Amino acid sequence: MPAHTHTRSHAQGSADSRLPWWALALPVLAFAVLLVLIADPAQARAAGGDPAVGQIIEHLQHTLSR
């Protein structure tokens, strides 16, 4: 008598694996905010941090724009 093997009626990984809308929106928003801060170093200095940070950002922006 042949051995009966249990076969699954559905493929593995077929569970609903959709992400909620905010799982994509939050990282995109964070990236956009950081990009704006890098693109406009005056705004970064207005936040009241160390002036050296603004100078580093300006230097990076100047280096990347070449």
C-alpha positions as YAML, in Angstrom:
chain: A
units: angstrom
residues:
- id: 1
  name: MET
  ca: [0.00, 0.00, 0.00]
- id: 2
  name: PRO
  ca: [1.52, 3.33, -1.01]
- id: 3
  name: ALA
  ca: [2.25, 5.88, 1.70]
- id: 4
  name: HIS
  ca: [-0.05, 8.87, 1.67]
- id: 5
  name: THR
  ca: [1.69, 12.20, 1.73]
- id: 6
  name: HIS
  ca: [0.01, 15.34, 2.86]
- id: 7
  name: THR
  ca: [-0.03, 17.99, 0.15]
- id: 8
  name: ARG
  ca: [-0.92, 21.56, 0.86]
- id: 9
  name: SER
  ca: [-3.83, 22.98, -1.04]
- id: 10
  name: HIS
  ca: [-2.18, 26.40, -1.28]
- id: 11
  name: ALA
  ca: [1.31, 27.45, -2.22]
- id: 12
  name: GLN
  ca: [3.65, 28.68, 0.45]
- id: 13
  name: GLY
  ca: [3.84, 32.44, 0.71]
- id: 14
  name: SER
  ca: [0.36, 32.97, -0.59]
- id: 15
  name: ALA
  ca: [-0.67, 34.69, 2.63]
- id: 16
  name: ASP
  ca: [-1.65, 38.33, 2.28]
- id: 17
  name: SER
  ca: [1.69, 40.11, 2.50]
- id: 18
  name: ARG
  ca: [0.62, 43.58, 1.45]
- id: 19
  name: LEU
  ca: [2.10, 46.44, 3.43]
- id: 20
  name: PRO
  ca: [-0.03, 49.19, 4.93]
- id: 21
  name: TRP
  ca: [0.17, 52.58, 3.19]
- id: 22
  name: TRP
  ca: [2.21, 54.15, 5.97]
- id: 23
  name: ALA
  ca: [4.92, 51.48, 5.73]
- id: 24
  name: LEU
  ca: [5.96, 53.10, 2.46]
- id: 25
  name: ALA
  ca: [4.87, 56.69, 3.18]
- id: 26
  name: LEU
  ca: [6.91, 57.19, 6.37]
- id: 27
  name: PRO
  ca: [10.32, 56.27, 4.92]
- id: 28
  name: VAL
  ca: [9.59, 58.33, 1.80]
- id: 29
  name: LEU
  ca: [8.62, 61.32, 3.97]
- id: 30
  name: ALA
  ca: [11.75, 60.96, 6.13]
- id: 31
  name: PHE
  ca: [13.93, 60.76, 3.02]
- id: 32
  name: ALA
  ca: [12.28, 63.86, 1.55]
- id: 33
  name: VAL
  ca: [12.80, 65.86, 4.76]
- id: 34
  name: LEU
  ca: [16.48, 64.89, 4.91]
- id: 35
  name: LEU
  ca: [16.90, 65.71, 1.24]
- id: 36
  name: VAL
  ca: [15.41, 69.18, 1.78]
- id: 37
  name: LEU
  ca: [17.75, 69.78, 4.71]
- id: 38
  name: ILE
  ca: [20.75, 68.80, 2.59]
- id: 39
  name: ALA
  ca: [19.59, 70.84, -0.39]
- id: 40
  name: ASP
  ca: [19.05, 73.99, 1.71]
- id: 41
  name: PRO
  ca: [21.76, 74.25, 4.40]
- id: 42
  name: ALA
  ca: [20.37, 77.60, 5.58]
- id: 43
  name: GLN
  ca: [17.33, 75.74, 6.90]
- id: 44
  name: ALA
  ca: [19.59, 73.30, 8.71]
- id: 45
  name: ARG
  ca: [21.38, 76.17, 10.47]
- id: 46
  name: ALA
  ca: [18.08, 77.81, 11.40]
- id: 47
  name: ALA
  ca: [17.30, 74.76, 13.50]
- id: 48
  name: GLY
  ca: [20.04, 75.93, 15.86]
- id: 49
  name: GLY
  ca: [22.61, 73.19, 15.68]
- id: 50
  name: ASP
  ca: [26.38, 73.41, 15.58]
- id: 51
  name: PRO
  ca: [27.48, 75.81, 12.79]
- id: 52
  name: ALA
  ca: [30.08, 73.24, 11.73]
- id: 53
  name: VAL
  ca: [27.29, 70.89, 10.68]
- id: 54
  name: GLY
  ca: [26.00, 73.51, 8.23]
- id: 55
  name: GLN
  ca: [29.50, 73.97, 6.85]
- id: 56
  name: ILE
  ca: [29.87, 70.23, 6.36]
- id: 57
  name: ILE
  ca: [26.53, 70.08, 4.56]
- id: 58
  name: GLU
  ca: [27.52, 73.01, 2.34]
- id: 59
  name: HIS
  ca: [30.83, 71.33, 1.54]
- id: 60
  name: LEU
  ca: [29.07, 68.06, 0.66]
- id: 61
  name: GLN
  ca: [26.57, 69.91, -1.49]
- id: 62
  name: HIS
  ca: [29.38, 71.74, -3.29]
- id: 63
  name: THR
  ca: [31.31, 68.50, -3.79]
- id: 64
  name: LEU
  ca: [28.28, 66.64, -5.13]
- id: 65
  name: SER
  ca: [27.26, 69.43, -7.50]
- id: 66
  name: ARG
  ca: [30.52, 69.22, -9.46]
...
